[in-house]
Amino acid sequence: MPFREINSKMVEATVAPGQKMFSQRGAMLAYKGEVSFTPNIQGGQGGLMSMIGRRVANEATPLMTVEGSGTVMFGHGGHHIQVINLQGDTLYVEADRLLAFDGTLQQGTMFMGSQGGVMGMVRGQVTGQGLFTTTLKGHGAVAVMAHGGVIELPITPQRPVHVDPQAYVAHHGDVRNKLSTALGWRDMVGRGSGEAFQLELSGQGSVYVQASEDKL
């Protein structure tokens, strides 16, 4: 279910009979046709265990199930929107950045410590992401929100990418990430402490970076 970008802050999706999609509650701006919006209580495509996992992980952003026949326009809070198309790989993204996504995608959670050990957990605290992040896997499209626009940076085995953790939006592909710093702990105190850390992503895939260090 591809999204059509209306402008930098609005997208449109076509809903067909027999298909479904999920959106963040309050993200629907307008729709045409016979379309229904119902609260999702089963954790999206991941089912009940996915919902329980996201609640334990504090990643349980309320979702709506969107079904029927017609077109729906989505947007939220005036945030910029980036559409990401998955081709069987996994997207790692904060739940509150999800605007809408295909119902064919499998949703779950990942413990930050499984990518980077202790520093992975530290990264979650530095960025405000917490100890868990949301995953979406399969073939389909995802619309994510960000501040000030998004740029996609390719990651290759020969060219890892270093990102300010607070500007990080999402990544997908066969990617490993670790948090590093060249400064002492005394330099990491205060509003600008995010720049004391660098998020290094290596492997094969892409990372999405926003033009701001503010969270949604």
CYANA upper distance limits for C-alpha pairs under 8 A (distance plus 0.5 A):
  1 MET  CA     13 ALA  CA      7.42
  1 MET  CA     14 THR  CA      7.23
  1 MET  CA     15 VAL  CA      7.95
  1 MET  CA    102 ASP  CA      6.55
  1 MET  CA    140 GLY  CA      7.10
  1 MET  CA    141 ALA  CA      7.05
  2 PRO  CA     13 ALA  CA      7.01
  2 PRO  CA     14 THR  CA      8.08
  2 PRO  CA    140 GLY  CA      7.89
  2 PRO  CA    141 ALA  CA      6.33
  3 PHE  CA     11 VAL  CA      6.65
  3 PHE  CA     12 GLU  CA      6.06
  3 PHE  CA     13 ALA  CA      5.30
  3 PHE  CA     14 THR  CA      8.04
  3 PHE  CA     83 VAL  CA      7.56
  3 PHE  CA    141 ALA  CA      7.60
  3 PHE  CA    143 ALA  CA      8.18
  4 ARG  CA     11 VAL  CA      5.99
  4 ARG  CA     12 GLU  CA      5.52
  4 ARG  CA     13 ALA  CA      6.82
  5 GLU  CA     10 MET  CA      6.83
  5 GLU  CA     11 VAL  CA      4.92
  5 GLU  CA     12 GLU  CA      6.85
  6 ILE  CA     10 MET  CA      5.90
  6 ILE  CA     11 VAL  CA      5.67
  6 ILE  CA     12 GLU  CA      7.14
  7 ASN  CA     11 VAL  CA      7.49
  8 SER  CA     80 HIS  CA      6.00
  8 SER  CA     81 ILE  CA      6.46
  8 SER  CA     82 GLN  CA      8.44
  8 SER  CA    149 GLY  CA      8.16
  9 LYS  CA     75 GLY  CA      6.61
  9 LYS  CA     76 HIS  CA      8.43
  9 LYS  CA     78 GLY  CA      6.62
  9 LYS  CA     79 HIS  CA      6.37
  9 LYS  CA     80 HIS  CA      5.11
  9 LYS  CA     81 ILE  CA      5.83
 10 MET  CA     73 MET  CA      7.29
 10 MET  CA     74 PHE  CA      6.22
 10 MET  CA     75 GLY  CA      5.41
 10 MET  CA     80 HIS  CA      8.37
 10 MET  CA     81 ILE  CA      7.34
 11 VAL  CA     73 MET  CA      6.15
 11 VAL  CA     74 PHE  CA      5.89
 11 VAL  CA     75 GLY  CA      7.27
 11 VAL  CA     81 ILE  CA      8.16
 12 GLU  CA     71 THR  CA      7.19
 12 GLU  CA     72 VAL  CA      6.01
 12 GLU  CA     73 MET  CA      4.82
 12 GLU  CA     74 PHE  CA      6.69
 13 ALA  CA     71 THR  CA      6.07
 13 ALA  CA     72 VAL  CA      5.84
 13 ALA  CA     73 MET  CA      7.00
 13 ALA  CA     74 PHE  CA      8.46
 14 THR  CA     69 SER  CA      8.19
 14 THR  CA     70 GLY  CA      6.40
 14 THR  CA     71 THR  CA      4.91
 14 THR  CA     72 VAL  CA      7.01
 15 VAL  CA     19 GLN  CA      7.31
 15 VAL  CA     20 LYS  CA      7.50
 15 VAL  CA     21 MET  CA      8.32
 15 VAL  CA     35 VAL  CA      8.15
 15 VAL  CA     66 VAL  CA      8.28
 15 VAL  CA     67 GLU  CA      6.95
 15 VAL  CA     68 GLY  CA      6.60
 15 VAL  CA     69 SER  CA      5.67
 15 VAL  CA     70 GLY  CA      5.76
 15 VAL  CA     71 THR  CA      6.27
 15 VAL  CA     72 VAL  CA      7.93
 16 ALA  CA     20 LYS  CA      8.22
 16 ALA  CA     67 GLU  CA      7.97
 16 ALA  CA     68 GLY  CA      6.50
 16 ALA  CA     69 SER  CA      5.19
 16 ALA  CA     70 GLY  CA      7.20
 17 PRO  CA     67 GLU  CA      7.72
 17 PRO  CA     68 GLY  CA      5.78
 17 PRO  CA     69 SER  CA      6.01
 18 GLY  CA     67 GLU  CA      8.31
 18 GLY  CA     68 GLY  CA      8.08
 19 GLN  CA     67 GLU  CA      7.08
 19 GLN  CA     68 GLY  CA      8.16
 19 GLN  CA    103 GLY  CA      7.82
 20 LYS  CA     65 THR  CA      7.31
 20 LYS  CA     66 VAL  CA      6.13
 20 LYS  CA     67 GLU  CA      5.40
 20 LYS  CA     68 GLY  CA      8.22
 20 LYS  CA    102 ASP  CA      7.48
 20 LYS  CA    103 GLY  CA      5.63
 20 LYS  CA    104 THR  CA      8.34
 21 MET  CA     65 THR  CA      6.47
 21 MET  CA     66 VAL  CA      5.69
 21 MET  CA     67 GLU  CA      7.32
 21 MET  CA    100 ALA  CA      7.74
 21 MET  CA    101 PHE  CA      6.38
 21 MET  CA    102 ASP  CA      5.14
 21 MET  CA    103 GLY  CA      4.64
 21 MET  CA    104 THR  CA      8.20
 22 PHE  CA     44 GLY  CA      7.56
 22 PHE  CA     63 LEU  CA      6.76
 22 PHE  CA     64 MET  CA      6.00
 22 PHE  CA     65 THR  CA      5.27
 22 PHE  CA     66 VAL  CA      6.31
 22 PHE  CA    100 ALA  CA      6.03
 22 PHE  CA    101 PHE  CA      6.02
 22 PHE  CA    102 ASP  CA      6.99
 22 PHE  CA    103 GLY  CA      6.52
 23 SER  CA     27 ALA  CA      7.09
 23 SER  CA     28 MET  CA      8.34
 23 SER  CA     63 LEU  CA      6.00
 23 SER  CA     64 MET  CA      5.73
 23 SER  CA     65 THR  CA      7.22
 23 SER  CA     66 VAL  CA      7.73
 23 SER  CA     98 LEU  CA      8.00
 23 SER  CA     99 LEU  CA      6.12
 23 SER  CA    100 ALA  CA      4.45
 23 SER  CA    101 PHE  CA      6.95
 24 GLN  CA     61 THR  CA      7.65
 24 GLN  CA     62 PRO  CA      6.62
 24 GLN  CA     63 LEU  CA      5.19
 24 GLN  CA     64 MET  CA      6.59
 24 GLN  CA     98 LEU  CA      7.18
 24 GLN  CA     99 LEU  CA      5.85
 24 GLN  CA    100 ALA  CA      6.72
 25 ARG  CA     62 PRO  CA      6.46
 25 ARG  CA     63 LEU  CA      5.93
 25 ARG  CA     64 MET  CA      6.18
 26 GLY  CA     76 HIS  CA      7.66
 27 ALA  CA     74 PHE  CA      5.83
 27 ALA  CA     75 GLY  CA      5.78
 27 ALA  CA     76 HIS  CA      5.67
 27 ALA  CA     99 LEU  CA      7.03
 27 ALA  CA    100 ALA  CA      8.45
 28 MET  CA     72 VAL  CA      7.47
 28 MET  CA     73 MET  CA      6.56
 28 MET  CA     74 PHE  CA      5.22
 28 MET  CA     75 GLY  CA      7.09
 28 MET  CA     76 HIS  CA      8.48
 29 LEU  CA     72 VAL  CA      8.12
 29 LEU  CA     73 MET  CA      5.97
 29 LEU  CA     74 PHE  CA      5.85
 29 LEU  CA     75 GLY  CA      6.85
 30 ALA  CA     72 VAL  CA      6.49
 30 ALA  CA     73 MET  CA      5.77
 30 ALA  CA     74 PHE  CA      7.86
 31 TYR  CA     35 VAL  CA      7.99
 31 TYR  CA     70 GLY  CA      7.72
 31 TYR  CA     71 THR  CA      6.06
 31 TYR  CA     72 VAL  CA      4.73
 31 TYR  CA     73 MET  CA      6.47
 32 LYS  CA     70 GLY  CA      5.93
 32 LYS  CA     71 THR  CA      5.82
 32 LYS  CA     72 VAL  CA      7.04
 33 GLY  CA     69 SER  CA      6.45
 33 GLY  CA     70 GLY  CA      4.78
 33 GLY  CA     71 THR  CA      7.18
 34 GLU  CA     68 GLY  CA      6.16
 34 GLU  CA     69 SER  CA      5.75
 34 GLU  CA     70 GLY  CA      6.45
 35 VAL  CA     66 VAL  CA      7.47
 35 VAL  CA     67 GLU  CA      6.18
 35 VAL  CA     68 GLY  CA      4.92
 35 VAL  CA     69 SER  CA      6.18
 35 VAL  CA     70 GLY  CA      6.65
 35 VAL  CA     71 THR  CA      8.42
 36 SER  CA     65 THR  CA      8.41
 36 SER  CA     66 VAL  CA      6.29
 36 SER  CA     67 GLU  CA      5.89
 36 SER  CA     68 GLY  CA      6.58
 37 PHE  CA     64 MET  CA      6.51
 37 PHE  CA     65 THR  CA      6.13
 37 PHE  CA     66 VAL  CA      5.38
 37 PHE  CA     67 GLU  CA      7.33
 38 THR  CA     64 MET  CA      5.91
 38 THR  CA     65 THR  CA      5.75
 38 THR  CA     66 VAL  CA      7.34
 39 PRO  CA     62 PRO  CA      8.25
 39 PRO  CA     63 LEU  CA      6.77
 39 PRO  CA     64 MET  CA      5.08
 39 PRO  CA     65 THR  CA      6.69
 40 ASN  CA     44 GLY  CA      7.23
 40 ASN  CA     62 PRO  CA      7.95
 40 ASN  CA     63 LEU  CA      5.98
 40 ASN  CA     64 MET  CA      5.66
 40 ASN  CA     65 THR  CA      6.14
 41 ILE  CA     48 LEU  CA      8.38
 41 ILE  CA     51 MET  CA      8.11
 42 GLN  CA     46 GLY  CA      8.28
 42 GLN  CA     47 GLY  CA      5.47
 42 GLN  CA     48 LEU  CA      5.22
 42 GLN  CA     50 SER  CA      8.26
 42 GLN  CA     51 MET  CA      6.50
 43 GLY  CA     47 GLY  CA      5.44
 43 GLY  CA     48 LEU  CA      6.04
 43 GLY  CA     49 MET  CA      7.88
 43 GLY  CA     50 SER  CA      5.80
 43 GLY  CA     51 MET  CA      4.37
 43 GLY  CA     52 ILE  CA      8.11
 43 GLY  CA     54 ARG  CA      8.48
 43 GLY  CA    107 GLN  CA      8.19
 44 GLY  CA     50 SER  CA      8.11
 44 GLY  CA     51 MET  CA      7.99
 44 GLY  CA     63 LEU  CA      8.20
 44 GLY  CA     65 THR  CA      8.43
 44 GLY  CA    103 GLY  CA      7.83
 44 GLY  CA    106 GLN  CA      8.26
 44 GLY  CA    107 GLN  CA      7.07
 45 GLN  CA    103 GLY  CA      6.76
 45 GLN  CA    104 THR  CA      7.37
 45 GLN  CA    105 LEU  CA      6.95
 45 GLN  CA    106 GLN  CA      5.66
 45 GLN  CA    107 GLN  CA      6.41
 46 GLY  CA     50 SER  CA      5.36
 46 GLY  CA     51 MET  CA      7.86
 46 GLY  CA    106 GLN  CA      5.82
 46 GLY  CA    107 GLN  CA      5.35
 46 GLY  CA    108 GLY  CA      6.69
 47 GLY  CA     51 MET  CA      7.01
 48 LEU  CA     52 ILE  CA      6.74
 49 MET  CA     53 GLY  CA      6.50
 50 SER  CA     54 ARG  CA      6.63
 50 SER  CA    107 GLN  CA      7.23
 50 SER  CA    108 GLY  CA      5.82
 50 SER  CA    109 THR  CA      7.85
 51 MET  CA     55 ARG  CA      6.72
 51 MET  CA     60 ALA  CA      7.45
 52 ILE  CA     56 VAL  CA      6.69
 53 GLY  CA     57 ALA  CA      6.58
 53 GLY  CA    108 GLY  CA      7.83
 53 GLY  CA    109 THR  CA      7.05
 54 ARG  CA     58 ASN  CA      6.36
 54 ARG  CA     59 GLU  CA      5.08
 54 ARG  CA     60 ALA  CA      5.42
 54 ARG  CA    108 GLY  CA      7.69
 54 ARG  CA    109 THR  CA      6.68
 54 ARG  CA    134 THR  CA      8.18
 55 ARG  CA     59 GLU  CA      6.31
 55 ARG  CA     60 ALA  CA      5.41
 57 ALA  CA    109 THR  CA      8.02
 57 ALA  CA    131 LEU  CA      7.76
 57 ALA  CA    132 PHE  CA      6.16
 57 ALA  CA    133 THR  CA      8.36
 58 ASN  CA    132 PHE  CA      8.32
 59 GLU  CA     94 GLU  CA      8.02
 59 GLU  CA     95 ALA  CA      6.10
 59 GLU  CA     96 ASP  CA      8.20
 59 GLU  CA    109 THR  CA      8.37
 59 GLU  CA    132 PHE  CA      7.90
 59 GLU  CA    133 THR  CA      7.54
 59 GLU  CA    134 THR  CA      7.36
 60 ALA  CA     95 ALA  CA      7.61
 61 THR  CA     95 ALA  CA      6.46
 61 THR  CA     96 ASP  CA      6.52
 74 PHE  CA     99 LEU  CA      7.95
 74 PHE  CA    100 ALA  CA      8.22
 75 GLY  CA     79 HIS  CA      7.91
 75 GLY  CA     81 ILE  CA      8.23
 75 GLY  CA     99 LEU  CA      7.70
 76 HIS  CA     99 LEU  CA      7.93
 79 HIS  CA    145 MET  CA      6.33
 79 HIS  CA    146 ALA  CA      6.28
 79 HIS  CA    147 HIS  CA      6.34
 79 HIS  CA    148 GLY  CA      8.02
 80 HIS  CA    145 MET  CA      6.14
 80 HIS  CA    146 ALA  CA      5.78
 80 HIS  CA    147 HIS  CA      6.43
 80 HIS  CA    148 GLY  CA      6.71
 80 HIS  CA    149 GLY  CA      5.87
 80 HIS  CA    150 VAL  CA      8.18
 81 ILE  CA    143 ALA  CA      6.86
 81 ILE  CA    144 VAL  CA      6.11
 81 ILE  CA    145 MET  CA      5.18
 81 ILE  CA    146 ALA  CA      6.82
 81 ILE  CA    149 GLY  CA      7.79
 81 ILE  CA    150 VAL  CA      8.42
 82 GLN  CA    143 ALA  CA      6.13
 82 GLN  CA    144 VAL  CA      5.84
 82 GLN  CA    145 MET  CA      6.89
 82 GLN  CA    146 ALA  CA      8.14
 82 GLN  CA    149 GLY  CA      8.30
 82 GLN  CA    150 VAL  CA      7.12
 83 VAL  CA    141 ALA  CA      7.32
 83 VAL  CA    142 VAL  CA      6.15
 83 VAL  CA    143 ALA  CA      4.93
 83 VAL  CA    144 VAL  CA      6.93
 84 ILE  CA    141 ALA  CA      6.19
 84 ILE  CA    142 VAL  CA      5.65
 84 ILE  CA    143 ALA  CA      6.80
 84 ILE  CA    144 VAL  CA      8.19
 85 ASN  CA    139 HIS  CA      8.12
 85 ASN  CA    140 GLY  CA      6.35
 85 ASN  CA    141 ALA  CA      4.92
 85 ASN  CA    142 VAL  CA      6.86
 86 LEU  CA     90 THR  CA      7.80
 86 LEU  CA     91 LEU  CA      8.06
 86 LEU  CA    137 LYS  CA      8.05
 86 LEU  CA    138 GLY  CA      6.96
 86 LEU  CA    139 HIS  CA      5.68
 86 LEU  CA    140 GLY  CA      5.84
 86 LEU  CA    141 ALA  CA      6.55
 86 LEU  CA    142 VAL  CA      8.29
 87 GLN  CA    138 GLY  CA      6.94
 87 GLN  CA    139 HIS  CA      5.27
 87 GLN  CA    140 GLY  CA      7.43
 88 GLY  CA    137 LYS  CA      6.98
 88 GLY  CA    138 GLY  CA      4.66
 88 GLY  CA    139 HIS  CA      5.37
 89 ASP  CA    137 LYS  CA      6.23
 89 ASP  CA    138 GLY  CA      6.35
 89 ASP  CA    139 HIS  CA      8.07
 89 ASP  CA    172 HIS  CA      7.27
 89 ASP  CA    173 GLY  CA      6.25
 89 ASP  CA    174 ASP  CA      8.49
 90 THR  CA    135 THR  CA      6.97
 90 THR  CA    136 LEU  CA      6.06
 90 THR  CA    137 LYS  CA      4.78
 90 THR  CA    138 GLY  CA      7.25
 90 THR  CA    172 HIS  CA      5.99
 90 THR  CA    173 GLY  CA      6.69
 91 LEU  CA    135 THR  CA      5.98
 91 LEU  CA    136 LEU  CA      5.61
 91 LEU  CA    137 LYS  CA      6.82
 91 LEU  CA    170 ALA  CA      7.47
 91 LEU  CA    171 HIS  CA      6.30
 91 LEU  CA    172 HIS  CA      4.91
 91 LEU  CA    173 GLY  CA      7.77
 92 TYR  CA    133 THR  CA      7.14
 92 TYR  CA    134 THR  CA      6.34
 92 TYR  CA    135 THR  CA      5.24
 92 TYR  CA    136 LEU  CA      7.29
 92 TYR  CA    170 ALA  CA      6.02
 92 TYR  CA    171 HIS  CA      5.98
 92 TYR  CA    172 HIS  CA      6.66
 93 VAL  CA     97 ARG  CA      7.51
 93 VAL  CA     98 LEU  CA      8.18
 93 VAL  CA    133 THR  CA      6.60
 93 VAL  CA    134 THR  CA      5.87
 93 VAL  CA    135 THR  CA      6.86
 93 VAL  CA    169 VAL  CA      7.08
 93 VAL  CA    170 ALA  CA      5.15
 93 VAL  CA    171 HIS  CA      7.52
 94 GLU  CA     98 LEU  CA      7.69
 94 GLU  CA    129 GLN  CA      7.37
 94 GLU  CA    133 THR  CA      5.91
 94 GLU  CA    134 THR  CA      6.06
 94 GLU  CA    169 VAL  CA      8.13
 94 GLU  CA    170 ALA  CA      7.99
 95 ALA  CA    133 THR  CA      7.62
 95 ALA  CA    134 THR  CA      6.14
 96 ASP  CA    216 LEU  CA      8.09
 97 ARG  CA    144 VAL  CA      5.82
 97 ARG  CA    145 MET  CA      5.45
 97 ARG  CA    146 ALA  CA      7.48
 97 ARG  CA    169 VAL  CA      8.40
 97 ARG  CA    216 LEU  CA      7.84
 98 LEU  CA    142 VAL  CA      8.07
 98 LEU  CA    143 ALA  CA      6.90
 98 LEU  CA    144 VAL  CA      5.22
 98 LEU  CA    145 MET  CA      6.90
 99 LEU  CA    142 VAL  CA      8.29
 99 LEU  CA    143 ALA  CA      5.93
 99 LEU  CA    144 VAL  CA      5.79
 99 LEU  CA    145 MET  CA      6.83
100 ALA  CA    142 VAL  CA      6.59
100 ALA  CA    143 ALA  CA      5.79
100 ALA  CA    144 VAL  CA      7.72
101 PHE  CA    105 LEU  CA      8.07
101 PHE  CA    140 GLY  CA      8.08
101 PHE  CA    141 ALA  CA      6.30
101 PHE  CA    142 VAL  CA      4.80
101 PHE  CA    143 ALA  CA      6.59
102 ASP  CA    140 GLY  CA      6.12
102 ASP  CA    141 ALA  CA      6.22
102 ASP  CA    142 VAL  CA      7.12
104 THR  CA    138 GLY  CA      7.69
104 THR  CA    139 HIS  CA      7.57
104 THR  CA    140 GLY  CA      7.18
105 LEU  CA    136 LEU  CA      6.39
105 LEU  CA    137 LYS  CA      5.90
105 LEU  CA    138 GLY  CA      5.62
105 LEU  CA    139 HIS  CA      6.97
105 LEU  CA    140 GLY  CA      6.86
106 GLN  CA    135 THR  CA      8.42
106 GLN  CA    136 LEU  CA      5.96
106 GLN  CA    137 LYS  CA      5.55
106 GLN  CA    138 GLY  CA      6.93
107 GLN  CA    134 THR  CA      7.74
107 GLN  CA    135 THR  CA      6.14
107 GLN  CA    136 LEU  CA      5.18
107 GLN  CA    137 LYS  CA      7.12
108 GLY  CA    134 THR  CA      6.34
108 GLY  CA    135 THR  CA      5.57
108 GLY  CA    136 LEU  CA      7.09
109 THR  CA    132 PHE  CA      7.00
109 THR  CA    133 THR  CA      6.11
109 THR  CA    134 THR  CA      4.99
109 THR  CA    135 THR  CA      5.95
110 MET  CA    114 SER  CA      8.02
110 MET  CA    132 PHE  CA      5.98
110 MET  CA    133 THR  CA      5.91
110 MET  CA    134 THR  CA      6.83
110 MET  CA    135 THR  CA      7.28
111 PHE  CA    115 GLN  CA      8.32
111 PHE  CA    131 LEU  CA      6.51
111 PHE  CA    132 PHE  CA      5.08
111 PHE  CA    133 THR  CA      7.24
112 MET  CA    116 GLY  CA      7.86
112 MET  CA    117 GLY  CA      8.06
112 MET  CA    120 GLY  CA      5.71
112 MET  CA    121 MET  CA      5.92
112 MET  CA    123 ARG  CA      8.49
112 MET  CA    124 GLY  CA      7.17
112 MET  CA    131 LEU  CA      5.75
112 MET  CA    132 PHE  CA      5.72
112 MET  CA    133 THR  CA      7.32
113 GLY  CA    117 GLY  CA      4.76
113 GLY  CA    118 VAL  CA      6.38
113 GLY  CA    119 MET  CA      7.77
113 GLY  CA    120 GLY  CA      5.24
113 GLY  CA    121 MET  CA      5.53
113 GLY  CA    131 LEU  CA      7.78
114 SER  CA    120 GLY  CA      7.75
115 GLN  CA    120 GLY  CA      6.27
115 GLN  CA    176 ARG  CA      7.11
115 GLN  CA    177 ASN  CA      6.87
115 GLN  CA    178 LYS  CA      7.66
116 GLY  CA    120 GLY  CA      4.76
116 GLY  CA    121 MET  CA      8.12
116 GLY  CA    176 ARG  CA      8.45
116 GLY  CA    177 ASN  CA      7.01
116 GLY  CA    178 LYS  CA      5.69
116 GLY  CA    179 LEU  CA      7.99
117 GLY  CA    121 MET  CA      7.18
118 VAL  CA    122 VAL  CA      6.78
119 MET  CA    123 ARG  CA      6.46
119 MET  CA    178 LYS  CA      7.24
119 MET  CA    179 LEU  CA      6.37
119 MET  CA    180 SER  CA      8.45
120 GLY  CA    124 GLY  CA      6.97
120 GLY  CA    177 ASN  CA      8.47
120 GLY  CA    178 LYS  CA      6.84
120 GLY  CA    179 LEU  CA      7.19
121 MET  CA    125 GLN  CA      7.11
121 MET  CA    130 GLY  CA      8.13
121 MET  CA    131 LEU  CA      6.16
122 VAL  CA    126 VAL  CA      6.66
122 VAL  CA    179 LEU  CA      8.38
123 ARG  CA    127 THR  CA      6.55
123 ARG  CA    129 GLN  CA      8.49
123 ARG  CA    165 PRO  CA      7.99
123 ARG  CA    178 LYS  CA      8.50
123 ARG  CA    179 LEU  CA      6.57
124 GLY  CA    128 GLY  CA      6.37
124 GLY  CA    129 GLN  CA      5.23
124 GLY  CA    130 GLY  CA      5.04
124 GLY  CA    131 LEU  CA      5.86
124 GLY  CA    132 PHE  CA      7.93
125 GLN  CA    129 GLN  CA      6.75
125 GLN  CA    130 GLY  CA      5.77
125 GLN  CA    131 LEU  CA      7.64
126 VAL  CA    165 PRO  CA      8.02
126 VAL  CA    166 GLN  CA      8.41
126 VAL  CA    194 GLY  CA      7.23
127 THR  CA    165 PRO  CA      6.14
127 THR  CA    166 GLN  CA      5.69
127 THR  CA    194 GLY  CA      7.80
129 GLN  CA    133 THR  CA      7.53
146 ALA  CA    150 VAL  CA      7.33
146 ALA  CA    169 VAL  CA      7.49
146 ALA  CA    210 GLN  CA      6.51
146 ALA  CA    216 LEU  CA      7.47
147 HIS  CA    210 GLN  CA      6.50
147 HIS  CA    211 ALA  CA      6.84
147 HIS  CA    212 SER  CA      6.30
147 HIS  CA    214 ASP  CA      7.59
147 HIS  CA    215 LYS  CA      8.19
147 HIS  CA    216 LEU  CA      7.68
148 GLY  CA    210 GLN  CA      6.87
148 GLY  CA    211 ALA  CA      5.47
148 GLY  CA    212 SER  CA      6.65
149 GLY  CA    210 GLN  CA      6.17
149 GLY  CA    211 ALA  CA      6.28
150 VAL  CA    208 TYR  CA      6.82
150 VAL  CA    209 VAL  CA      5.94
150 VAL  CA    210 GLN  CA      4.93
150 VAL  CA    211 ALA  CA      6.86
151 ILE  CA    208 TYR  CA      6.20
151 ILE  CA    209 VAL  CA      5.97
151 ILE  CA    210 GLN  CA      7.06
152 GLU  CA    206 SER  CA      6.97
152 GLU  CA    207 VAL  CA      6.31
152 GLU  CA    208 TYR  CA      5.13
152 GLU  CA    209 VAL  CA      7.09
153 LEU  CA    161 VAL  CA      8.23
153 LEU  CA    206 SER  CA      6.04
153 LEU  CA    207 VAL  CA      5.85
153 LEU  CA    208 TYR  CA      6.83
153 LEU  CA    209 VAL  CA      8.20
154 PRO  CA    161 VAL  CA      8.49
154 PRO  CA    204 GLN  CA      8.35
154 PRO  CA    205 GLY  CA      6.55
154 PRO  CA    206 SER  CA      4.92
154 PRO  CA    207 VAL  CA      7.07
155 ILE  CA    159 ARG  CA      6.73
155 ILE  CA    160 PRO  CA      6.12
155 ILE  CA    161 VAL  CA      6.72
155 ILE  CA    175 VAL  CA      8.41
155 ILE  CA    201 LEU  CA      7.69
155 ILE  CA    202 SER  CA      6.77
155 ILE  CA    203 GLY  CA      6.77
155 ILE  CA    204 GLN  CA      5.79
155 ILE  CA    205 GLY  CA      5.54
155 ILE  CA    206 SER  CA      5.70
155 ILE  CA    207 VAL  CA      7.61
156 THR  CA    160 PRO  CA      6.59
156 THR  CA    202 SER  CA      7.19
156 THR  CA    203 GLY  CA      5.92
156 THR  CA    204 GLN  CA      5.20
156 THR  CA    205 GLY  CA      7.27
157 PRO  CA    202 SER  CA      6.66
157 PRO  CA    203 GLY  CA      5.19
157 PRO  CA    204 GLN  CA      6.60
159 ARG  CA    202 SER  CA      7.90
160 PRO  CA    200 GLU  CA      7.26
160 PRO  CA    201 LEU  CA      6.09
160 PRO  CA    202 SER  CA      4.99
160 PRO  CA    203 GLY  CA      7.52
161 VAL  CA    200 GLU  CA      6.25
161 VAL  CA    201 LEU  CA      5.79
161 VAL  CA    202 SER  CA      7.14
162 HIS  CA    198 GLN  CA      6.48
162 HIS  CA    199 LEU  CA      5.91
162 HIS  CA    200 GLU  CA      4.97
162 HIS  CA    201 LEU  CA      6.88
163 VAL  CA    167 ALA  CA      7.54
163 VAL  CA    168 TYR  CA      7.12
163 VAL  CA    198 GLN  CA      6.22
163 VAL  CA    199 LEU  CA      5.51
163 VAL  CA    200 GLU  CA      6.98
163 VAL  CA    201 LEU  CA      8.47
163 VAL  CA    209 VAL  CA      8.10
164 ASP  CA    168 TYR  CA      7.05
164 ASP  CA    194 GLY  CA      7.20
164 ASP  CA    195 GLU  CA      6.57
164 ASP  CA    197 PHE  CA      7.33
164 ASP  CA    198 GLN  CA      5.92
164 ASP  CA    199 LEU  CA      6.64
165 PRO  CA    194 GLY  CA      6.96
165 PRO  CA    195 GLU  CA      8.34
165 PRO  CA    197 PHE  CA      7.52
165 PRO  CA    198 GLN  CA      6.88
165 PRO  CA    199 LEU  CA      6.09
166 GLN  CA    194 GLY  CA      6.71
166 GLN  CA    212 SER  CA      8.35
166 GLN  CA    213 GLU  CA      5.38
166 GLN  CA    214 ASP  CA      7.31
166 GLN  CA    215 LYS  CA      7.89
167 ALA  CA    209 VAL  CA      6.04
167 ALA  CA    210 GLN  CA      5.74
167 ALA  CA    211 ALA  CA      7.30
167 ALA  CA    212 SER  CA      6.31
167 ALA  CA    213 GLU  CA      5.35
167 ALA  CA    214 ASP  CA      7.91
168 TYR  CA    207 VAL  CA      8.24
168 TYR  CA    208 TYR  CA      6.98
168 TYR  CA    209 VAL  CA      5.38
168 TYR  CA    210 GLN  CA      6.99
169 VAL  CA    207 VAL  CA      8.12
169 VAL  CA    208 TYR  CA      5.88
169 VAL  CA    209 VAL  CA      5.89
169 VAL  CA    210 GLN  CA      6.87
170 ALA  CA    207 VAL  CA      6.42
170 ALA  CA    208 TYR  CA      5.77
170 ALA  CA    209 VAL  CA      7.90
171 HIS  CA    175 VAL  CA      8.39
171 HIS  CA    205 GLY  CA      7.92
171 HIS  CA    206 SER  CA      6.11
171 HIS  CA    207 VAL  CA      4.69
171 HIS  CA    208 TYR  CA      6.49
172 HIS  CA    205 GLY  CA      6.18
172 HIS  CA    206 SER  CA      6.19
172 HIS  CA    207 VAL  CA      7.19
173 GLY  CA    204 GLN  CA      6.45
173 GLY  CA    205 GLY  CA      4.66
173 GLY  CA    206 SER  CA      7.11
174 ASP  CA    203 GLY  CA      6.38
174 ASP  CA    204 GLN  CA      5.72
174 ASP  CA    205 GLY  CA      6.47
175 VAL  CA    201 LEU  CA      6.88
175 VAL  CA    202 SER  CA      6.06
175 VAL  CA    203 GLY  CA      5.15
175 VAL  CA    204 GLN  CA      6.25
175 VAL  CA    205 GLY  CA      6.69
176 ARG  CA    201 LEU  CA      6.15
176 ARG  CA    202 SER  CA      5.88
176 ARG  CA    203 GLY  CA      6.74
177 ASN  CA    199 LEU  CA      7.19
177 ASN  CA    200 GLU  CA      5.96
177 ASN  CA    201 LEU  CA      4.90
177 ASN  CA    202 SER  CA      6.89
178 LYS  CA    199 LEU  CA      6.32
178 LYS  CA    200 GLU  CA      5.89
178 LYS  CA    201 LEU  CA      7.28
179 LEU  CA    197 PHE  CA      7.10
179 LEU  CA    198 GLN  CA      6.28
179 LEU  CA    199 LEU  CA      5.21
179 LEU  CA    200 GLU  CA      6.77
180 SER  CA    197 PHE  CA      6.17
180 SER  CA    198 GLN  CA      5.87
180 SER  CA    199 LEU  CA      7.05
180 SER  CA    200 GLU  CA      7.93
181 THR  CA    196 ALA  CA      6.43
181 THR  CA    197 PHE  CA      5.16
181 THR  CA    198 GLN  CA      6.54
182 ALA  CA    196 ALA  CA      7.69
182 ALA  CA    197 PHE  CA      8.09
183 LEU  CA    187 ASP  CA      6.70
183 LEU  CA    188 MET  CA      7.95
183 LEU  CA    196 ALA  CA      6.66
184 GLY  CA    188 MET  CA      7.57
185 TRP  CA    189 VAL  CA      8.05
187 ASP  CA    193 SER  CA      7.86
187 ASP  CA    196 ALA  CA      7.69
188 MET  CA    192 GLY  CA      8.25
188 MET  CA    193 SER  CA      5.08
188 MET  CA    194 GLY  CA      8.09
188 MET  CA    196 ALA  CA      6.36
189 VAL  CA    193 SER  CA      6.01
192 GLY  CA    196 ALA  CA      8.23
193 SER  CA    197 PHE  CA      7.97
201 LEU  CA    207 VAL  CA      8.46
